[in-house]
Amino acid sequence: MLEFAGFLPVLLLVGLAAIQLGLVGYAANQAGSAARAAARAASQGDSGQAAGTAAMDGGLTANIGVSDGGTTTTATVKVQVPTLLPFVDTDWTVTKEATMPNDDAADAD
């Protein structure tokens, strides 16, 4: 029993680290989805910022940038990774980028 009580903090730390790693993966997935949605919408002449924000979970903080490069539109999304422990300030971010070809109708304008 004493050995288990001594090893319990290590087990909890490993468990929390695994959950934090899952949060990093979740943030990366959300950033990728938002970047694709923002680039797709902006390439068709719609608001890429609005589409990127709508494609993400509302609990995440993100910066969405859309740039038009002539024949292509690129969206860059930077998402703040949520931390599991409030007293640990990791300030981790995940950045994803997506490029889509511009729609022919948008090019004709």
C-alpha positions in Angstrom: 0.0 0.0 0.0 2.8 2.4 0.8 4.5 1.7 -2.5 1.3 2.5 -4.4 0.9 5.8 -2.4 4.4 6.7 -3.4 3.9 5.9 -7.1 0.4 7.5 -7.4 1.8 11.0 -8.1 3.9 9.7 -10.9 0.8 7.9 -12.4 -1.2 11.1 -12.1 1.5 13.1 -13.8 1.7 10.7 -16.7 -2.0 10.7 -17.0 -2.2 14.5 -17.1 0.7 14.6 -19.6 -1.3 12.2 -21.9 -4.4 14.4 -21.7 -2.4 17.5 -22.4 -0.9 15.8 -25.5 -4.4 15.0 -26.6 -5.4 18.7 -26.2 -2.4 19.6 -28.5 -3.7 17.2 -31.1 -7.2 18.5 -30.8 -6.0 22.1 -31.2 -4.0 21.1 -34.3 -7.1 19.3 -35.8 -9.3 22.3 -35.2 -6.7 24.7 -36.7 -6.4 22.6 -39.8 -10.2 22.5 -40.2 -10.5 26.2 -39.7 -7.7 26.9 -42.2 -9.3 24.8 -44.9 -12.7 26.3 -44.4 -11.3 29.9 -44.4 -9.3 29.3 -47.5 -12.2 27.7 -49.3 -14.7 30.4 -48.4 -12.2 33.2 -49.2 -11.4 31.6 -52.6 -15.1 31.8 -53.5 -15.4 35.4 -52.5 -17.0 34.9 -49.1 -15.6 35.9 -45.7 -12.7 33.6 -44.8 -12.6 34.8 -41.2 -16.2 34.0 -40.6 -15.9 30.5 -42.2 -12.8 29.7 -40.2 -14.3 30.8 -36.9 -17.5 28.8 -37.7 -15.5 25.7 -38.4 -13.8 25.7 -35.0 -14.9 24.9 -31.5 -16.1 28.0 -29.8 -13.9 27.4 -26.7 -10.6 27.9 -28.6 -8.8 31.1 -29.1 -7.5 31.6 -32.7 -6.1 34.2 -35.0 -7.2 33.7 -38.7 -5.4 35.4 -41.5 -6.4 35.2 -45.2 -4.2 36.4 -48.0 -5.0 36.5 -51.7 -2.1 35.5 -54.0 -3.7 36.1 -57.4 -4.7 32.6 -58.5 -4.7 31.1 -55.0 -6.0 32.1 -51.5 -4.0 31.1 -48.4 -5.5 31.0 -44.9 -3.3 30.8 -41.8 -4.8 29.9 -38.5 -3.0 30.1 -35.2 -4.7 28.4 -32.3 -3.9 28.7 -28.6 -3.6 25.2 -27.0 -5.7 25.0 -23.9 -3.8 24.0 -20.8 -5.0 21.3 -18.4 -3.6 22.9 -15.3 -4.5 26.5 -14.7 -1.3 27.3 -12.8 0.9 26.1 -15.7 1.4 28.8 -18.3 2.7 27.0 -21.4 1.6 29.6 -24.0 1.6 26.9 -26.7 0.2 27.6 -30.1 -0.5 25.5 -33.2 -0.3 27.1 -36.6 -1.9 25.5 -39.7 -2.0 26.8 -43.3 -4.2 25.9 -46.2 -4.1 27.1 -49.8 -7.1 26.9 -52.3 -7.3 27.9 -55.9 -9.5 30.9 -56.5 -13.0 30.4 -58.0 -13.3 31.4 -61.7 -16.3 33.6 -60.9 -14.2 35.5 -58.3 -11.4 35.9 -60.8 -13.7 37.4 -63.4 -14.7 40.3 -61.1 
